[in-house]
Amino acid sequence: MLIASAVAILVVMAMAIIRALLGPTIYDRILAVNLFGTKTVLLIAVIGFLFGRPDFLDIALVYALINFISIVGVLRYFEYSRNEEEGGSL
Amino acid sequence: MLAGMVTVLSSACLLLGAFLIISGAVGVLRFPDFFTRMHAAGVTETLATTLILLGLMLFAGWTIVSFKLLLILLFILITSPVASHALTKAALHGNLQPLVNENNEQ
């Protein structure tokens, strides 16, 4: 059962990469990377259970933290850089 | 009896979670517009994550491991809506118009 969910998560990560490559706008790509990141957290947790290593969950938690911060960081860059180009207000 | 029931329940949770993330990912691939894809991604990020982590918690039982899983679950449930909101706000700031009706292709 764990192997089935691990395979499902890997398939979903492949789909997220496909969406990241295809994505017409920047925000599709950021969405795909965000989806990929949260699925990586799940994959680390499931693989931690598969190999019988409970300490993988700390890695999964740290990865969730980093994923969230990076998404907000990238968004902050894209949101305001666009305004500078147009010179518009916030 | 109870142990058997718990493992069956955890397997069911894991399977349902796996099915949901695949259906969400298909939605992310196939939907026509960014905002609809955001909805599909939201399904996988909250409900499916809850089911899979719940399945793992049942699998682990009353240990520190399932407490860590609970922390991961709480963190993801709190931060993923915030990230989705920030992403949608940035998209709207970048004047990305949602696809209102099918025939006005941007």
N, CA and C atoms of all chains as a GROMACS GRO file, in nm:
protein
  588
    1MET      N    1   0.083  -0.120   0.000
    1MET     CA    2   0.000   0.000   0.000
    1MET      C    3   0.087   0.125   0.000
    2LEU      N    4   0.196   0.120   0.079
    2LEU     CA    5   0.286   0.235   0.079
    2LEU      C    6   0.350   0.251  -0.058
    3ILE      N    7   0.387   0.137  -0.118
    3ILE     CA    8   0.451   0.146  -0.249
    3ILE      C    9   0.353   0.205  -0.350
    4ALA      N   10   0.225   0.167  -0.341
    4ALA     CA   11   0.127   0.220  -0.436
    4ALA      C   12   0.118   0.371  -0.421
    5SER      N   13   0.112   0.421  -0.297
    5SER     CA   14   0.100   0.567  -0.284
    5SER      C   15   0.230   0.633  -0.324
    6ALA      N   16   0.347   0.568  -0.301
    6ALA     CA   17   0.473   0.630  -0.345
    6ALA      C   18   0.474   0.642  -0.497
    7VAL      N   19   0.428   0.536  -0.566
    7VAL     CA   20   0.426   0.542  -0.713
    7VAL      C   21   0.329   0.651  -0.758
    8ALA      N   22   0.213   0.660  -0.690
    8ALA     CA   23   0.116   0.763  -0.729
    8ALA      C   24   0.177   0.902  -0.712
    9ILE      N   25   0.249   0.922  -0.603
    9ILE     CA   26   0.310   1.054  -0.580
    9ILE      C   27   0.413   1.082  -0.689
   10LEU      N   28   0.492   0.979  -0.729
   10LEU     CA   29   0.592   1.002  -0.834
   10LEU      C   30   0.523   1.040  -0.965
   11VAL      N   31   0.410   0.973  -0.995
   11VAL     CA   32   0.338   1.006  -1.119
   11VAL      C   33   0.292   1.151  -1.113
   12VAL      N   34   0.239   1.191  -0.997
   12VAL     CA   35   0.189   1.328  -0.985
   12VAL      C   36   0.303   1.427  -0.999
   13MET      N   37   0.421   1.392  -0.946
   13MET     CA   38   0.534   1.485  -0.960
   13MET      C   39   0.573   1.497  -1.106
   14ALA      N   40   0.567   1.384  -1.181
   14ALA     CA   41   0.597   1.393  -1.325
   14ALA      C   42   0.496   1.485  -1.394
   15MET      N   43   0.369   1.473  -1.356
   15MET     CA   44   0.267   1.559  -1.418
   15MET      C   45   0.294   1.704  -1.384
   16ALA      N   46   0.337   1.729  -1.260
   16ALA     CA   47   0.365   1.869  -1.222
   16ALA      C   48   0.480   1.923  -1.306
   17ILE      N   49   0.580   1.838  -1.333
   17ILE     CA   50   0.692   1.886  -1.415
   17ILE      C   51   0.642   1.916  -1.555
   18ILE      N   52   0.552   1.830  -1.607
   18ILE     CA   53   0.500   1.855  -1.742
   18ILE      C   54   0.427   1.989  -1.743
   19ARG      N   55   0.344   2.014  -1.640
   19ARG     CA   56   0.275   2.142  -1.636
   19ARG      C   57   0.375   2.256  -1.624
   20ALA      N   58   0.484   2.236  -1.550
   20ALA     CA   59   0.582   2.344  -1.536
   20ALA      C   60   0.644   2.374  -1.672
   21LEU      N   61   0.670   2.269  -1.752
   21LEU     CA   62   0.731   2.293  -1.884
   21LEU      C   63   0.631   2.358  -1.977
   22LEU      N   64   0.503   2.311  -1.971
   22LEU     CA   65   0.404   2.359  -2.068
   22LEU      C   66   0.351   2.496  -2.030
   23GLY      N   67   0.351   2.524  -1.901
   23GLY     CA   68   0.274   2.636  -1.849
   23GLY      C   69   0.293   2.764  -1.928
   24PRO      N   70   0.187   2.823  -1.989
   24PRO     CA   71   0.208   2.944  -2.068
   24PRO      C   72   0.256   3.061  -1.983
   25THR      N   73   0.193   3.082  -1.866
   25THR     CA   74   0.234   3.203  -1.790
   25THR      C   75   0.331   3.163  -1.679
   26ILE      N   76   0.393   3.266  -1.620
   26ILE     CA   77   0.490   3.239  -1.511
   26ILE      C   78   0.417   3.173  -1.396
   27TYR      N   79   0.290   3.219  -1.375
   27TYR     CA   80   0.221   3.173  -1.254
   27TYR      C   81   0.187   3.025  -1.264
   28ASP      N   82   0.166   2.974  -1.388
   28ASP     CA   83   0.146   2.828  -1.399
   28ASP      C   84   0.271   2.756  -1.353
   29ARG      N   85   0.384   2.812  -1.390
   29ARG     CA   86   0.509   2.742  -1.352
   29ARG      C   87   0.526   2.747  -1.201
   30ILE      N   88   0.495   2.862  -1.140
   30ILE     CA   89   0.511   2.870  -0.994
   30ILE      C   90   0.414   2.774  -0.928
   31LEU      N   91   0.293   2.764  -0.986
   31LEU     CA   92   0.193   2.670  -0.931
   31LEU      C   93   0.246   2.528  -0.939
   32ALA      N   94   0.307   2.492  -1.054
   32ALA     CA   95   0.358   2.355  -1.070
   32ALA      C   96   0.470   2.329  -0.971
   33VAL      N   97   0.557   2.429  -0.952
   33VAL     CA   98   0.669   2.408  -0.858
   33VAL      C   99   0.615   2.393  -0.716
   34ASN      N  100   0.512   2.472  -0.684
   34ASN     CA  101   0.452   2.459  -0.551
   34ASN      C  102   0.392   2.320  -0.532
   35LEU      N  103   0.321   2.273  -0.634
   35LEU     CA  104   0.261   2.139  -0.626
   35LEU      C  105   0.370   2.034  -0.611
   36PHE      N  106   0.479   2.051  -0.689
   36PHE     CA  107   0.591   1.956  -0.682
   36PHE      C  108   0.650   1.954  -0.542
   37GLY      N  109   0.663   2.072  -0.481
   37GLY     CA  110   0.724   2.079  -0.348
   37GLY      C  111   0.640   2.008  -0.244
   38THR      N  112   0.508   2.031  -0.246
   38THR     CA  113   0.427   1.966  -0.143
   38THR      C  114   0.423   1.816  -0.165
   39LYS      N  115   0.431   1.774  -0.293
   39LYS     CA  116   0.432   1.629  -0.315
   39LYS      C  117   0.565   1.570  -0.270
   40THR      N  118   0.672   1.648  -0.279
   40THR     CA  119   0.801   1.595  -0.231
   40THR      C  120   0.794   1.570  -0.082
   41VAL      N  121   0.725   1.658  -0.010
   41VAL     CA  122   0.710   1.637   0.135
   41VAL      C  123   0.642   1.504   0.160
   42LEU      N  124   0.535   1.478   0.083
   42LEU     CA  125   0.462   1.352   0.103
   42LEU      C  126   0.550   1.233   0.065
   43LEU      N  127   0.627   1.251  -0.042
   43LEU     CA  128   0.710   1.138  -0.087
   43LEU      C  129   0.813   1.104   0.019
   44ILE      N  130   0.874   1.207   0.080
   44ILE     CA  131   0.975   1.181   0.183
   44ILE      C  132   0.911   1.108   0.299
   45ALA      N  133   0.787   1.151   0.336
   45ALA     CA  134   0.721   1.084   0.449
   45ALA      C  135   0.693   0.938   0.415
   46VAL      N  136   0.640   0.913   0.294
   46VAL     CA  137   0.605   0.775   0.258
   46VAL      C  138   0.730   0.689   0.250
   47ILE      N  139   0.836   0.744   0.191
   47ILE     CA  140   0.960   0.664   0.177
   47ILE      C  141   1.021   0.641   0.314
   48GLY      N  142   1.005   0.741   0.404
   48GLY     CA  143   1.053   0.719   0.540
   48GLY      C  144   0.984   0.600   0.602
   49PHE      N  145   0.854   0.584   0.573
   49PHE     CA  146   0.783   0.467   0.627
   49PHE      C  147   0.827   0.341   0.555
   50LEU      N  148   0.851   0.351   0.422
   50LEU     CA  149   0.888   0.230   0.347
   50LEU      C  150   1.020   0.175   0.398
   51PHE      N  151   1.120   0.262   0.422
   51PHE     CA  152   1.251   0.212   0.462
   51PHE      C  153   1.259   0.196   0.613
   52GLY      N  154   1.148   0.225   0.684
   52GLY     CA  155   1.153   0.207   0.828
   52GLY      C  156   1.245   0.306   0.896
   53ARG      N  157   1.255   0.427   0.840
   53ARG     CA  158   1.342   0.529   0.901
   53ARG      C  159   1.251   0.644   0.949
   54PRO      N  160   1.210   0.644   1.076
   54PRO     CA  161   1.116   0.750   1.118
   54PRO      C  162   1.178   0.888   1.115
   55ASP      N  163   1.314   0.900   1.111
   55ASP     CA  164   1.371   1.035   1.118
   55ASP      C  165   1.358   1.108   0.985
   56PHE      N  166   1.304   1.041   0.880
   56PHE     CA  167   1.282   1.115   0.754
   56PHE      C  168   1.177   1.223   0.772
   57LEU      N  169   1.091   1.208   0.875
   57LEU     CA  170   0.980   1.304   0.887
   57LEU      C  171   1.032   1.442   0.921
   58ASP      N  172   1.149   1.449   0.991
   58ASP     CA  173   1.204   1.583   1.017
   58ASP      C  174   1.243   1.647   0.885
   59ILE      N  175   1.302   1.564   0.797
   59ILE     CA  176   1.341   1.619   0.666
   59ILE      C  177   1.217   1.669   0.594
   60ALA      N  178   1.108   1.590   0.602
   60ALA     CA  179   0.985   1.632   0.532
   60ALA      C  180   0.935   1.763   0.588
   61LEU      N  181   0.940   1.778   0.720
   61LEU     CA  182   0.890   1.902   0.781
   61LEU      C  183   0.974   2.020   0.737
   62VAL      N  184   1.109   2.003   0.738
   62VAL     CA  185   1.196   2.114   0.697
   62VAL      C  186   1.171   2.148   0.551
   63TYR      N  187   1.148   2.042   0.471
   63TYR     CA  188   1.125   2.068   0.328
   63TYR      C  189   0.996   2.147   0.308
   64ALA      N  190   0.892   2.115   0.389
   64ALA     CA  191   0.766   2.192   0.377
   64ALA      C  192   0.793   2.338   0.412
   65LEU      N  193   0.873   2.363   0.517
   65LEU     CA  194   0.904   2.501   0.554
   65LEU      C  195   0.972   2.573   0.439
   66ILE      N  196   1.078   2.508   0.385
   66ILE     CA  197   1.157   2.576   0.281
   66ILE      C  198   1.071   2.598   0.157
   67ASN      N  199   0.986   2.500   0.124
   67ASN     CA  200   0.903   2.513   0.004
   67ASN      C  201   0.813   2.635   0.016
   68PHE      N  202   0.752   2.652   0.136
   68PHE     CA  203   0.660   2.765   0.152
   68PHE      C  204   0.734   2.897   0.139
   69ILE      N  205   0.850   2.906   0.207
   69ILE     CA  206   0.924   3.033   0.203
   69ILE      C  207   0.967   3.065   0.061
   70SER      N  208   1.012   2.961  -0.012
   70SER     CA  209   1.060   2.990  -0.149
   70SER      C  210   0.946   3.034  -0.238
   71ILE      N  211   0.828   2.973  -0.222
   71ILE     CA  212   0.716   3.015  -0.307
   71ILE      C  213   0.682   3.161  -0.280
   72VAL      N  214   0.674   3.199  -0.153
   72VAL     CA  215   0.638   3.337  -0.123
   72VAL      C  216   0.747   3.431  -0.171
   73GLY      N  217   0.876   3.386  -0.157
   73GLY     CA  218   0.986   3.472  -0.204
   73GLY      C  219   0.978   3.495  -0.353
   74VAL      N  220   0.956   3.387  -0.430
   74VAL     CA  221   0.950   3.403  -0.576
   74VAL      C  222   0.832   3.492  -0.613
   75LEU      N  223   0.720   3.472  -0.544
   75LEU     CA  224   0.602   3.553  -0.578
   75LEU      C  225   0.627   3.699  -0.550
   76ARG      N  226   0.693   3.727  -0.436
   76ARG     CA  227   0.718   3.867  -0.404
   76ARG      C  228   0.803   3.930  -0.511
   77TYR      N  229   0.899   3.850  -0.566
   77TYR     CA  230   0.983   3.906  -0.672
   77TYR      C  231   0.898   3.935  -0.795
   78PHE      N  232   0.815   3.834  -0.834
   78PHE     CA  233   0.745   3.852  -0.962
   78PHE      C  234   0.640   3.961  -0.951
   79GLU      N  235   0.578   3.972  -0.831
   79GLU     CA  236   0.467   4.065  -0.824
   79GLU      C  237   0.518   4.208  -0.840
   80TYR      N  238   0.630   4.240  -0.769
   80TYR     CA  239   0.670   4.381  -0.771
   80TYR      C  240   0.756   4.412  -0.892
   81SER      N  241   0.828   4.311  -0.946
   81SER     CA  242   0.911   4.344  -1.063
   81SER      C  243   0.821   4.386  -1.177
   82ARG      N  244   0.703   4.325  -1.188
   82ARG     CA  245   0.616   4.362  -1.299
   82ARG      C  246   0.574   4.507  -1.283
   83ASN      N  247   0.550   4.549  -1.157
   83ASN     CA  248   0.504   4.688  -1.143
   83ASN      C  249   0.614   4.785  -1.179
   84GLU      N  250   0.743   4.747  -1.141
   84GLU     CA  251   0.849   4.843  -1.177
   84GLU      C  252   0.852   4.864  -1.329
   85GLU      N  253   0.838   4.749  -1.404
   85GLU     CA  254   0.846   4.764  -1.550
   85GLU      C  255   0.742   4.865  -1.595
   86GLU      N  256   0.617   4.850  -1.546
   86GLU     CA  257   0.514   4.942  -1.594
   86GLU      C  258   0.525   5.077  -1.523
   87GLY      N  259   0.601   5.078  -1.410
   87GLY     CA  260   0.608   5.205  -1.337
   87GLY      C  261   0.476   5.237  -1.270
   88GLY      N  262   0.392   5.136  -1.254
   88GLY     CA  263   0.259   5.162  -1.196
   88GLY      C  264   0.268   5.161  -1.045
   89SER      N  265   0.155   5.196  -0.981
   89SER     CA  266   0.155   5.194  -0.834
   89SER      C  267   0.129   5.051  -0.791
   90LEU      N  268   0.125   5.031  -0.662
   90LEU     CA  269   0.109   4.893  -0.614
   90LEU      C  270  -0.028   4.839  -0.651
   91MET      N  271  -0.840  -0.780   1.626
   91MET     CA  272  -0.954  -0.727   1.554
   91MET      C  273  -0.931  -0.577   1.527
   92LEU      N  274  -0.897  -0.503   1.636
   92LEU     CA  275  -0.881  -0.359   1.616
   92LEU      C  276  -0.762  -0.332   1.526
   93ALA      N  277  -0.649  -0.409   1.549
   93ALA     CA  278  -0.529  -0.382   1.469
   93ALA      C  279  -0.561  -0.404   1.321
   94GLY      N  280  -0.635  -0.515   1.291
   94GLY     CA  281  -0.669  -0.542   1.151
   94GLY      C  282  -0.749  -0.427   1.094
   95MET      N  283  -0.844  -0.378   1.174
   95MET     CA  284  -0.931  -0.271   1.126
   95MET      C  285  -0.849  -0.146   1.098
   96VAL      N  286  -0.751  -0.117   1.187
   96VAL     CA  287  -0.672   0.006   1.170
   96VAL      C  288  -0.590  -0.004   1.043
   97THR      N  289  -0.528  -0.121   1.017
   97THR     CA  290  -0.447  -0.128   0.895
   97THR      C  291  -0.536  -0.118   0.771
   98VAL      N  292  -0.655  -0.178   0.778
   98VAL     CA  293  -0.744  -0.166   0.662
   98VAL      C  294  -0.780  -0.019   0.641
   99LEU      N  295  -0.808   0.050   0.751
   99LEU     CA  296  -0.846   0.191   0.739
   99LEU      C  297  -0.730   0.273   0.683
  100SER      N  298  -0.607   0.242   0.731
  100SER     CA  299  -0.494   0.323   0.682
  100SER      C  300  -0.471   0.294   0.536
  101SER      N  301  -0.486   0.167   0.494
  101SER     CA  302  -0.469   0.137   0.351
  101SER      C  303  -0.575   0.211   0.270
  102ALA      N  304  -0.698   0.213   0.320
  102ALA     CA  305  -0.804   0.281   0.245
  102ALA      C  306  -0.771   0.429   0.234
  103CYS      N  307  -0.724   0.490   0.345
  103CYS     CA  308  -0.688   0.633   0.340
  103CYS      C  309  -0.578   0.656   0.238
  104LEU      N  310  -0.476   0.570   0.241
  104LEU     CA  311  -0.364   0.590   0.148
  104LEU      C  312  -0.412   0.579   0.004
  105LEU      N  313  -0.496   0.477  -0.022
  105LEU     CA  314  -0.543   0.458  -0.161
  105LEU      C  315  -0.626   0.577  -0.205
  106LEU      N  316  -0.717   0.622  -0.118
  106LEU     CA  317  -0.803   0.735  -0.156
  106LEU      C  318  -0.717   0.858  -0.179
  107GLY      N  319  -0.616   0.878  -0.092
  107GLY     CA  320  -0.526   0.993  -0.110
  107GLY      C  321  -0.453   0.984  -0.241
  108ALA      N  322  -0.404   0.863  -0.274
  108ALA     CA  323  -0.331   0.847  -0.400
  108ALA      C  324  -0.423   0.877  -0.517
  109PHE      N  325  -0.547   0.826  -0.511
  109PHE     CA  326  -0.640   0.853  -0.621
  109PHE      C  327  -0.666   1.002  -0.635
  110LEU      N  328  -0.680   1.071  -0.519
  110LEU     CA  329  -0.713   1.214  -0.526
  110LEU      C  330  -0.599   1.295  -0.584
  111ILE      N  331  -0.474   1.261  -0.546
  111ILE     CA  332  -0.366   1.344  -0.600
  111ILE      C  333  -0.355   1.322  -0.750
  112ILE      N  334  -0.381   1.197  -0.795
  112ILE     CA  335  -0.372   1.175  -0.940
  112ILE      C  336  -0.482   1.253  -1.012
  113SER      N  337  -0.604   1.250  -0.955
  113SER     CA  338  -0.713   1.323  -1.023
  113SER      C  339  -0.683   1.473  -1.020
  114GLY      N  340  -0.628   1.523  -0.907
  114GLY     CA  341  -0.593   1.666  -0.902
  114GLY      C  342  -0.486   1.700  -1.003
  115ALA      N  343  -0.386   1.611  -1.018
  115ALA     CA  344  -0.278   1.641  -1.112
  115ALA      C  345  -0.330   1.638  -1.255
  116VAL      N  346  -0.423   1.545  -1.284
  116VAL     CA  347  -0.482   1.545  -1.419
  116VAL      C  348  -0.555   1.677  -1.440
  117GLY      N  349  -0.624   1.724  -1.334
  117GLY     CA  350  -0.691   1.853  -1.346
  117GLY      C  351  -0.592   1.964  -1.372
  118VAL      N  352  -0.478   1.963  -1.303
  118VAL     CA  353  -0.379   2.070  -1.324
  118VAL      C  354  -0.331   2.066  -1.468
  119LEU      N  355  -0.322   1.947  -1.526
  119LEU     CA  356  -0.272   1.939  -1.664
  119LEU      C  357  -0.377   1.984  -1.763
  120ARG      N  358  -0.503   1.943  -1.741
  120ARG     CA  359  -0.600   1.958  -1.848
  120ARG      C  360  -0.682   2.085  -1.842
  121PHE      N  361  -0.687   2.155  -1.733
  121PHE     CA  362  -0.779   2.269  -1.725
  121PHE      C  363  -0.731   2.382  -1.816
  122PRO      N  364  -0.825   2.460  -1.873
  122PRO     CA  365  -0.786   2.556  -1.978
  122PRO      C  366  -0.717   2.679  -1.923
  123ASP      N  367  -0.746   2.717  -1.796
  123ASP     CA  368  -0.706   2.852  -1.754
  123ASP      C  369  -0.628   2.841  -1.624
  124PHE      N  370  -0.549   2.945  -1.591
  124PHE     CA  371  -0.464   2.938  -1.472
  124PHE      C  372  -0.547   2.921  -1.346
  125PHE      N  373  -0.658   2.995  -1.337
  125PHE     CA  374  -0.733   2.997  -1.210
  125PHE      C  375  -0.803   2.864  -1.189
  126THR      N  376  -0.844   2.797  -1.298
  126THR     CA  377  -0.904   2.664  -1.278
  126THR      C  378  -0.797   2.565  -1.237
  127ARG      N  379  -0.675   2.583  -1.291
  127ARG     CA  380  -0.567   2.492  -1.249
  127ARG      C  381  -0.536   2.515  -1.102
  128MET      N  382  -0.548   2.638  -1.060
  128MET     CA  383  -0.522   2.667  -0.918
  128MET      C  384  -0.619   2.589  -0.830
  129HIS      N  385  -0.745   2.580  -0.878
  129HIS     CA  386  -0.844   2.504  -0.800
  129HIS      C  387  -0.805   2.357  -0.795
  130ALA      N  388  -0.763   2.303  -0.910
  130ALA     CA  389  -0.727   2.160  -0.912
  130ALA      C  390  -0.607   2.135  -0.822
  131ALA      N  391  -0.510   2.228  -0.825
  131ALA     CA  392  -0.392   2.208  -0.738
  131ALA      C  393  -0.433   2.217  -0.593
  132GLY      N  394  -0.532   2.303  -0.563
  132GLY     CA  395  -0.576   2.314  -0.425
  132GLY      C  396  -0.631   2.184  -0.373
  133VAL      N  397  -0.701   2.110  -0.461
  133VAL     CA  398  -0.758   1.981  -0.415
  133VAL      C  399  -0.646   1.890  -0.371
  134THR      N  400  -0.539   1.882  -0.454
  134THR     CA  401  -0.434   1.787  -0.417
  134THR      C  402  -0.361   1.835  -0.293
  135GLU      N  403  -0.349   1.967  -0.275
  135GLU     CA  404  -0.262   2.014  -0.167
  135GLU      C  405  -0.328   1.999  -0.033
  136THR      N  406  -0.461   2.003  -0.025
  136THR     CA  407  -0.521   1.996   0.109
  136THR      C  408  -0.583   1.860   0.135
  137LEU      N  409  -0.683   1.820   0.058
  137LEU     CA  410  -0.757   1.698   0.094
  137LEU      C  411  -0.669   1.575   0.079
  138ALA      N  412  -0.598   1.565  -0.033
  138ALA     CA  413  -0.520   1.443  -0.056
  138ALA      C  414  -0.406   1.433   0.044
  139THR      N  415  -0.344   1.548   0.076
  139THR     CA  416  -0.235   1.544   0.174
  139THR      C  417  -0.289   1.499   0.308
  140THR      N  418  -0.409   1.549   0.344
  140THR     CA  419  -0.468   1.507   0.472
  140THR      C  420  -0.491   1.357   0.474
  141LEU      N  421  -0.543   1.303   0.363
  141LEU     CA  422  -0.575   1.160   0.362
  141LEU      C  423  -0.448   1.076   0.372
  142ILE      N  424  -0.347   1.115   0.293
  142ILE     CA  425  -0.226   1.032   0.294
  142ILE      C  426  -0.159   1.038   0.431
  143LEU      N  427  -0.151   1.161   0.487
  143LEU     CA  428  -0.084   1.170   0.618
  143LEU      C  429  -0.168   1.101   0.725
  144LEU      N  430  -0.300   1.106   0.711
  144LEU     CA  431  -0.385   1.034   0.806
  144LEU      C  432  -0.361   0.884   0.794
  145GLY      N  433  -0.348   0.835   0.670
  145GLY     CA  434  -0.320   0.692   0.650
  145GLY      C  435  -0.188   0.655   0.715
  146LEU      N  436  -0.086   0.742   0.700
  146LEU     CA  437   0.043   0.711   0.761
  146LEU      C  438   0.032   0.714   0.913
  147MET      N  439  -0.048   0.809   0.963
  147MET     CA  440  -0.062   0.817   1.110
  147MET      C  441  -0.126   0.690   1.164
  148LEU      N  442  -0.231   0.642   1.094
  148LEU     CA  443  -0.296   0.518   1.141
  148LEU      C  444  -0.197   0.403   1.133
  149PHE      N  445  -0.116   0.407   1.029
  149PHE     CA  446  -0.016   0.301   1.011
  149PHE      C  447   0.085   0.303   1.126
  150ALA      N  448   0.119   0.424   1.174
  150ALA     CA  449   0.224   0.433   1.276
  150ALA      C  450   0.168   0.412   1.415
  151GLY      N  451   0.040   0.444   1.437
  151GLY     CA  452  -0.016   0.422   1.570
  151GLY      C  453   0.022   0.535   1.664
  152TRP      N  454   0.008   0.512   1.798
  152TRP     CA  455   0.028   0.618   1.897
  152TRP      C  456   0.175   0.637   1.928
  153THR      N  457   0.254   0.691   1.834
  153THR     CA  458   0.398   0.708   1.861
  153THR      C  459   0.438   0.852   1.832
  154ILE      N  460   0.566   0.880   1.858
  154ILE     CA  461   0.619   1.014   1.826
  154ILE      C  462   0.606   1.038   1.676
  155VAL      N  463   0.621   0.930   1.598
  155VAL     CA  464   0.619   0.944   1.452
  155VAL      C  465   0.486   1.003   1.408
  156SER      N  466   0.376   0.952   1.465
  156SER     CA  467   0.247   1.005   1.418
  156SER      C  468   0.228   1.146   1.470
  157PHE      N  469   0.294   1.183   1.581
  157PHE     CA  470   0.285   1.322   1.627
  157PHE      C  471   0.357   1.414   1.528
  158LYS      N  472   0.474   1.367   1.480
  158LYS     CA  473   0.545   1.448   1.379
  158LYS      C  474   0.459   1.462   1.254
  159LEU      N  475   0.393   1.350   1.216
  159LEU     CA  476   0.307   1.357   1.098
  159LEU      C  477   0.196   1.458   1.120
  160LEU      N  478   0.143   1.464   1.243
  160LEU     CA  479   0.037   1.562   1.272
  160LEU      C  480   0.092   1.703   1.254
  161LEU      N  481   0.217   1.724   1.300
  161LEU     CA  482   0.276   1.859   1.285
  161LEU      C  483   0.290   1.894   1.137
  162ILE      N  484   0.339   1.798   1.059
  162ILE     CA  485   0.354   1.825   0.915
  162ILE      C  486   0.219   1.858   0.855
  163LEU      N  487   0.117   1.779   0.894
  163LEU     CA  488  -0.017   1.801   0.838
  163LEU      C  489  -0.067   1.940   0.873
  164LEU      N  490  -0.051   1.978   1.002
  164LEU     CA  491  -0.099   2.111   1.043
  164LEU      C  492  -0.026   2.218   0.965
  165PHE      N  493   0.106   2.202   0.950
  165PHE     CA  494   0.182   2.307   0.882
  165PHE      C  495   0.136   2.321   0.738
  166ILE      N  496   0.117   2.206   0.669
  166ILE     CA  497   0.077   2.214   0.528
  166ILE      C  498  -0.063   2.274   0.518
  167LEU      N  499  -0.152   2.235   0.612
  167LEU     CA  500  -0.290   2.287   0.603
  167LEU      C  501  -0.294   2.436   0.626
  168ILE      N  502  -0.197   2.488   0.703
  168ILE     CA  503  -0.196   2.633   0.728
  168ILE      C  504  -0.129   2.707   0.614
  169THR      N  505  -0.017   2.652   0.562
  169THR     CA  506   0.060   2.734   0.468
  169THR      C  507   0.012   2.720   0.324
  170SER      N  508  -0.046   2.607   0.286
  170SER     CA  509  -0.076   2.595   0.142
  170SER      C  510  -0.187   2.690   0.099
  171PRO      N  511  -0.292   2.716   0.180
  171PRO     CA  512  -0.384   2.820   0.135
  171PRO      C  513  -0.318   2.958   0.127
  172VAL      N  514  -0.225   2.985   0.219
  172VAL     CA  515  -0.159   3.117   0.214
  172VAL      C  516  -0.080   3.129   0.084
  173ALA      N  517  -0.009   3.019   0.049
  173ALA     CA  518   0.070   3.024  -0.075
  173ALA      C  519  -0.022   3.040  -0.196
  174SER      N  520  -0.134   2.968  -0.196
  174SER     CA  521  -0.226   2.978  -0.311
  174SER      C  522  -0.281   3.120  -0.319
  175HIS      N  523  -0.312   3.178  -0.203
  175HIS     CA  524  -0.366   3.315  -0.206
  175HIS      C  525  -0.263   3.412  -0.260
  176ALA      N  526  -0.136   3.396  -0.213
  176ALA     CA  527  -0.033   3.488  -0.261
  176ALA      C  528  -0.015   3.471  -0.412
  177LEU      N  529  -0.019   3.344  -0.457
  177LEU     CA  530   0.001   3.319  -0.601
  177LEU      C  531  -0.112   3.384  -0.681
  178THR      N  532  -0.236   3.368  -0.635
  178THR     CA  533  -0.348   3.424  -0.712
  178THR      C  534  -0.343   3.576  -0.710
  179LYS      N  535  -0.305   3.634  -0.594
  179LYS     CA  536  -0.296   3.781  -0.587
  179LYS      C  537  -0.188   3.831  -0.683
  180ALA      N  538  -0.074   3.759  -0.686
  180ALA     CA  539   0.032   3.801  -0.778
  180ALA      C  540  -0.017   3.788  -0.922
  181ALA      N  541  -0.093   3.681  -0.950
  181ALA     CA  542  -0.141   3.664  -1.088
  181ALA      C  543  -0.236   3.778  -1.124
  182LEU      N  544  -0.324   3.814  -1.029
  182LEU     CA  545  -0.417   3.923  -1.060
  182LEU      C  546  -0.342   4.054  -1.074
  183HIS      N  547  -0.237   4.075  -0.988
  183HIS     CA  548  -0.159   4.199  -1.004
  183HIS      C  549  -0.092   4.202  -1.140
  184GLY      N  550  -0.048   4.081  -1.187
  184GLY     CA  551   0.015   4.077  -1.318
  184GLY      C  552  -0.090   4.080  -1.427
  185ASN      N  553  -0.206   4.136  -1.401
  185ASN     CA  554  -0.326   4.150  -1.486
  185ASN      C  555  -0.346   4.026  -1.573
  186LEU      N  556  -0.358   3.908  -1.507
  186LEU     CA  557  -0.392   3.784  -1.578
  186LEU      C  558  -0.543   3.770  -1.567
  187GLN      N  559  -0.614   3.784  -1.679
  187GLN     CA  560  -0.760   3.783  -1.670
  187GLN      C  561  -0.810   3.640  -1.667
  188PRO      N  562  -0.902   3.605  -1.574
  188PRO     CA  563  -0.958   3.470  -1.577
  188PRO      C  564  -1.041   3.451  -1.702
  189LEU      N  565  -1.041   3.324  -1.753
  189LEU     CA  566  -1.113   3.291  -1.877
  189LEU      C  567  -1.260   3.289  -1.842
  190VAL      N  568  -1.340   3.390  -1.884
  190VAL     CA  569  -1.478   3.397  -1.836
  190VAL      C  570  -1.564   3.301  -1.916
  191ASN      N  571  -1.567   3.317  -2.050
  191ASN     CA  572  -1.645   3.217  -2.124
  191ASN      C  573  -1.556   3.152  -2.229
  192GLU      N  574  -1.599   3.036  -2.275
  192GLU     CA  575  -1.511   2.947  -2.350
  192GLU      C  576  -1.460   3.013  -2.477
  193ASN      N  577  -1.539   3.102  -2.541
  193ASN     CA  578  -1.500   3.141  -2.677
  193ASN      C  579  -1.404   3.259  -2.678
  194ASN      N  580  -1.382   3.331  -2.561
  194ASN     CA  581  -1.288   3.444  -2.577
  194ASN      C  582  -1.148   3.394  -2.543
  195GLU      N  583  -1.082   3.334  -2.639
  195GLU     CA  584  -0.945   3.283  -2.617
  195GLU      C  585  -0.849   3.400  -2.607
  196GLN      N  586  -0.767   3.401  -2.498
  196GLN     CA  587  -0.670   3.512  -2.492
  196GLN      C  588  -0.550   3.481  -2.582
   0.00000   0.00000   0.00000
